[in-house]
Amino acid sequence: MTKEAARPARGAGQPRARRTAEPKRDIYAETTAKIIAELEAGRFPWVQPWDASACRGPGLPRNAVTGAHYSGINVLFLWGEAITRSWPSQHWLTFKQALAAGGNVRKGEKGTTVVYADRFIPEAEKTRARETREDARAVPFLKCYTVFNIAQCEGLREGLAREPVLLPEREIVPHAEALIKATGADIRIGGDKAFYSPAGDFVAVPPQPAFRDQINFYRTCFHELSHWSGAAKRLNRDLSGRFGSKLYAREELCAEMGAAFLCAALGIVPTVRHADYLASWIAVLKEDNRAIFRAASQASKAADFILAFEPREAAKDVPQARAAA
């Protein structure tokens, strides 16, 4: 008996039941609330979530079929889910992609929401633009879709996704050194402070032996280079914020995630950063539920801008296959 056949017949005089419309999801508010909760608990969602019991090594999450890496806020979504579920992979695909790859998502598995930002021009706006001979204004929108980790699938063809390999412990990371040099940035090693000077367009970083964990020299370099990428002649972000201001906090959030994305792409695992700006970040996120989306997007652009300088010879030495390289 079909489900339809099992339903009791509705009498002729019985009113038609009204369908209750599901409330529209506010993905901005949902995500921001989750990020704030993590920060208030002392956890940093953009810190690479891997250890011996979870992901096998660093890297940006990517699509297992196309090889394209996820960017912006989706990096945080997928990193967070991978560590929460202790999955050993950072490769993802849609339900249809799993079928096309010869396998399927296991029954009962729950997918992870990722988002796609785009713009469209409503018909009314097109009409207005034609009548006034002005440019049509596009309306931004956020589309959600679902992906699954390959650990949630079965029967996928062999060789679909190659897992990253963790770098051995060492003080100097040659391919990171090569990338830093290739940017051509004016990097001044010395002193006891790390910063980017917009006025002088230079980066200052303490010498590597000054770091308690020397691997953090690279995280610090990439944090300051993320600021450097925002100069007017590069990605043109507003770097005019003074220490303690909301604008300053937003830029620090961008640079912090930019450094995390760069370290992930290069296979570097720094230690967790001290929560210097934790209170200001929480304040910014509570005031604007789209701030984390903008910061993550800007961080991805900064990382991509810097990675574009990567020498081909150095890229060959990176022990992890970086997506969309």
C-alpha positions as CSV (number, residue, x, y, z in Angstrom):
1,M,0.0,0.0,0.0
2,T,1.4,3.4,-0.9
3,K,1.6,6.2,1.6
4,E,-0.9,8.1,-0.4
5,A,-3.4,5.3,-0.3
6,A,-3.0,4.9,3.5
7,R,-4.2,8.5,4.1
8,P,-7.8,8.9,5.4
9,A,-10.2,10.4,2.8
10,R,-11.1,14.0,3.3
11,G,-14.8,14.7,3.4
12,A,-16.4,17.1,0.9
13,G,-17.2,19.6,3.6
14,Q,-13.8,19.2,5.4
15,P,-11.6,22.4,5.0
16,R,-8.3,22.0,3.3
17,A,-5.4,21.9,5.7
18,R,-3.1,24.8,5.4
19,R,0.6,24.1,5.0
20,T,2.7,25.9,7.5
21,A,5.5,27.7,5.7
22,E,8.9,26.9,7.1
23,P,10.7,29.9,8.5
24,K,13.4,31.3,6.2
25,R,16.9,30.4,7.4
26,D,19.2,33.3,8.3
27,I,22.5,31.7,7.5
28,Y,24.4,34.9,8.5
29,A,22.8,34.9,12.0
30,E,23.2,31.1,12.5
31,T,26.9,31.2,11.5
32,T,27.8,34.3,13.5
33,A,26.1,32.9,16.6
34,K,28.1,29.7,16.2
35,I,31.4,31.5,15.7
36,I,30.8,33.8,18.7
37,A,30.0,30.7,20.9
38,E,33.3,29.1,19.8
39,L,35.3,32.3,20.6
40,E,33.6,32.8,23.9
41,A,34.6,29.2,24.8
42,G,38.2,30.0,23.9
43,R,38.3,28.1,20.6
44,F,39.3,29.7,17.3
45,P,37.4,28.2,14.3
46,W,40.1,29.3,11.8
47,V,42.9,27.5,13.7
48,Q,43.7,24.4,11.7
49,P,41.7,21.6,13.2
50,W,43.9,18.6,12.9
51,D,45.8,16.3,15.2
52,A,46.8,12.7,15.2
53,S,43.2,11.6,16.0
54,A,41.5,13.6,13.4
55,C,42.6,15.0,10.0
56,R,45.9,13.4,8.9
57,G,47.5,16.7,8.0
58,P,47.0,20.4,7.2
59,G,45.4,21.7,4.0
60,L,42.4,23.7,2.7
61,P,39.2,21.7,2.3
62,R,38.5,20.9,-1.3
63,N,36.1,19.2,-3.6
64,A,37.1,15.5,-4.1
65,V,35.9,15.4,-7.7
66,T,36.9,18.8,-9.2
67,G,39.9,19.5,-6.9
68,A,38.7,23.1,-6.4
69,H,39.4,24.3,-2.9
70,Y,36.6,25.9,-0.8
71,S,37.1,29.4,0.3
72,G,35.9,32.1,2.6
73,I,33.4,31.1,5.3
74,N,33.2,27.6,3.9
75,V,36.7,26.8,5.1
76,L,35.5,27.4,8.6
77,F,32.4,25.4,8.1
78,L,34.3,22.4,6.8
79,W,37.3,22.5,9.1
80,G,35.0,22.7,12.0
81,E,32.9,19.7,10.9
82,A,36.0,17.6,10.1
83,I,37.4,18.0,13.6
84,T,34.1,17.6,15.4
85,R,33.4,14.3,13.6
86,S,37.1,13.2,13.7
87,W,37.1,12.5,9.9
88,P,40.6,11.7,8.5
89,S,39.9,13.6,5.2
90,Q,39.4,17.2,4.1
91,H,37.8,16.2,0.8
92,W,34.1,16.8,0.1
93,L,31.5,16.2,-2.6
94,T,27.8,16.5,-3.2
95,F,25.3,13.6,-3.2
96,K,25.2,13.6,-7.0
97,Q,29.0,13.7,-7.3
98,A,29.2,10.7,-5.0
99,L,26.9,8.8,-7.4
100,A,28.8,10.0,-10.4
101,A,32.0,8.8,-8.8
102,G,30.7,5.2,-8.7
103,G,29.7,5.3,-5.0
104,N,27.1,6.8,-2.7
105,V,26.6,8.6,0.6
106,R,25.9,6.0,3.3
107,K,22.3,5.9,4.5
108,G,21.6,8.1,7.5
109,E,24.6,10.4,7.0
110,K,24.0,14.1,7.6
111,G,25.6,16.6,5.2
112,T,27.3,19.9,5.9
113,T,25.9,23.2,4.7
114,V,28.2,25.4,2.6
115,V,27.2,28.6,0.9
116,Y,27.6,30.3,-2.5
117,A,27.4,34.0,-2.7
118,D,26.2,35.7,-6.0
119,R,24.2,38.6,-7.3
120,F,21.1,38.9,-9.5
121,I,19.1,41.7,-11.1
122,P,15.3,41.5,-10.5
123,E,13.1,42.1,-13.5
124,A,11.6,45.3,-11.8
125,E,15.2,46.7,-11.5
126,K,15.9,45.9,-15.1
127,T,12.8,47.8,-16.1
128,R,13.7,50.7,-13.9
129,A,17.2,50.8,-15.4
130,R,15.9,50.9,-19.0
131,E,13.4,53.7,-18.2
132,T,15.9,55.8,-16.3
133,R,18.9,54.8,-18.4
134,E,20.8,54.1,-15.3
135,D,22.9,51.0,-14.4
136,A,20.8,48.2,-13.0
137,R,21.6,47.5,-9.3
138,A,22.3,43.8,-8.5
139,V,20.9,42.2,-5.4
140,P,23.3,40.0,-3.4
141,F,22.1,36.6,-2.3
142,L,23.4,33.6,-0.4
143,K,22.5,30.1,-1.7
144,C,23.0,27.1,0.6
145,Y,23.9,23.6,-0.6
146,T,25.0,20.4,1.1
147,V,28.2,18.4,0.8
148,F,29.5,15.2,2.4
149,N,32.9,14.3,3.5
150,I,34.3,11.3,1.6
151,A,34.5,9.5,5.0
152,Q,30.7,9.5,4.8
153,C,30.7,7.7,1.5
154,E,31.3,4.2,0.2
155,G,32.2,2.6,-3.1
156,L,33.9,5.7,-4.5
157,R,36.4,5.0,-7.3
158,E,40.0,4.6,-6.1
159,G,42.4,7.6,-6.3
160,L,39.6,10.1,-6.0
161,A,41.3,12.2,-3.4
162,R,44.9,12.1,-2.3
163,E,45.4,13.0,1.4
164,P,47.9,15.6,2.5
165,V,51.1,14.5,4.3
166,L,52.1,16.2,7.4
167,L,55.4,18.1,7.3
168,P,58.2,16.7,9.4
169,E,59.3,18.8,12.3
170,R,62.0,21.3,11.4
171,E,63.0,24.8,12.1
172,I,63.3,26.1,8.5
173,V,60.5,25.4,5.9
174,P,62.2,26.0,2.5
175,H,59.0,26.4,0.4
176,A,57.6,28.9,2.9
177,E,60.9,30.8,2.8
178,A,60.7,30.8,-1.0
179,L,57.1,32.1,-1.1
180,I,57.9,34.9,1.4
181,K,60.9,36.0,-0.7
182,A,58.9,35.7,-4.0
183,T,56.3,38.3,-2.9
184,G,59.0,41.0,-3.1
185,A,57.6,42.5,0.1
186,D,60.0,44.7,2.1
187,I,60.4,42.4,5.1
188,R,62.6,43.7,7.9
189,I,63.8,41.0,10.4
190,G,64.7,42.3,13.8
191,G,63.3,44.0,16.9
192,D,60.7,42.5,19.2
193,K,57.5,43.5,17.4
194,A,55.6,42.2,14.4
195,F,53.6,44.7,12.3
196,Y,52.8,46.0,8.8
197,S,53.4,49.7,8.2
198,P,51.0,51.0,5.6
199,A,52.9,54.4,5.4
200,G,56.2,52.7,4.8
201,D,54.8,49.6,3.0
202,F,57.0,47.3,4.9
203,V,56.6,44.3,7.2
204,A,58.6,43.9,10.5
205,V,59.0,40.5,12.1
206,P,61.3,39.5,15.0
207,P,64.1,37.0,14.1
208,Q,63.0,33.3,14.1
209,P,65.1,32.3,17.1
210,A,63.1,34.8,19.2
211,F,59.9,32.7,18.8
212,R,59.2,30.2,21.6
213,D,57.9,27.8,18.9
214,Q,60.0,28.7,15.8
215,I,57.3,27.4,13.4
216,N,55.2,30.4,14.5
217,F,57.7,32.7,12.7
218,Y,55.9,31.7,9.5
219,R,52.4,32.2,10.8
220,T,53.5,35.7,11.9
221,C,55.1,36.5,8.5
222,F,51.9,35.4,6.7
223,H,49.7,37.3,9.2
224,E,51.6,40.5,8.4
225,L,51.8,39.7,4.7
226,S,48.0,39.4,4.8
227,H,47.9,43.0,6.0
228,W,50.5,43.9,3.3
229,S,48.1,42.4,0.6
230,G,45.5,45.0,1.6
231,A,47.5,48.0,0.5
232,A,45.7,50.3,-2.0
233,K,48.0,49.2,-4.9
234,R,47.2,45.5,-4.1
235,L,43.8,44.4,-2.8
236,N,42.8,47.9,-1.6
237,R,41.3,47.2,1.8
238,D,40.8,50.0,4.3
239,L,43.9,49.8,6.6
240,S,43.2,53.1,8.3
241,G,41.8,51.7,11.5
242,R,43.5,52.6,14.8
243,F,44.3,50.1,17.5
244,G,41.1,49.4,19.5
245,S,38.7,50.5,16.7
246,K,36.2,48.2,15.0
247,L,37.9,48.8,11.7
248,Y,41.2,47.6,13.2
249,A,39.5,44.5,14.7
250,R,38.0,43.6,11.3
251,E,41.4,43.9,9.6
252,E,43.0,41.8,12.3
253,L,40.3,39.1,11.9
254,C,41.0,39.1,8.1
255,A,44.8,38.8,8.7
256,E,44.5,36.1,11.3
257,M,42.4,33.9,9.0
258,G,44.6,34.8,6.0
259,A,47.6,33.4,7.9
260,A,45.7,30.3,8.8
261,F,44.7,29.7,5.2
262,L,48.2,30.2,4.0
263,C,49.7,27.9,6.6
264,A,47.2,25.3,5.6
265,A,48.0,25.6,1.9
266,L,51.7,25.2,2.6
267,G,51.4,22.3,5.1
268,I,52.6,24.3,8.1
269,V,51.1,23.6,11.5
270,P,51.7,26.6,13.9
271,T,50.5,26.6,17.5
272,V,47.4,28.4,18.6
273,R,47.7,32.2,18.7
274,H,47.2,34.1,21.9
275,A,43.7,35.7,22.0
276,D,45.0,39.2,21.7
277,Y,41.9,40.6,19.9
278,L,39.3,38.1,21.2
279,A,37.1,40.7,22.9
280,S,37.2,43.1,19.9
281,W,36.4,40.3,17.5
282,I,33.4,39.1,19.5
283,A,32.1,42.7,19.7
284,V,32.4,43.1,16.0
285,L,30.6,39.9,15.3
286,K,27.8,40.6,17.7
287,E,27.2,44.0,16.1
288,D,27.3,42.7,12.5
289,N,26.3,39.1,11.6
290,R,27.9,39.4,8.1
291,A,31.3,40.5,9.4
292,I,32.7,36.9,9.6
293,F,31.6,36.3,6.0
294,R,33.3,39.4,4.8
295,A,36.5,38.7,6.9
296,A,36.7,35.1,5.6
297,S,36.2,36.2,2.0
298,Q,38.9,38.9,2.3
299,A,41.2,36.3,4.0
300,S,40.8,33.9,1.1
301,K,41.5,36.7,-1.4
302,A,44.6,37.7,0.6
303,A,45.8,34.1,0.7
304,D,45.2,33.6,-3.0
305,F,47.0,36.9,-3.8
306,I,50.1,35.8,-1.8
307,L,50.1,32.2,-3.1
308,A,50.1,33.5,-6.7
309,F,53.8,34.5,-6.1
310,E,54.7,30.9,-5.2
311,P,57.7,29.7,-7.2
312,R,57.0,26.6,-9.3
313,E,60.2,25.0,-8.0
314,A,59.1,25.6,-4.4
315,A,55.6,24.4,-5.1
316,K,56.9,21.0,-6.2
317,D,58.5,20.6,-2.7
318,V,55.2,21.1,-0.8
319,P,54.3,17.7,0.6
320,Q,50.6,18.3,0.3
321,A,48.7,18.6,-2.9
322,R,47.1,22.0,-2.6
323,A,43.8,22.3,-4.3
324,A,43.4,24.4,-7.5
325,A,47.1,25.2,-7.5
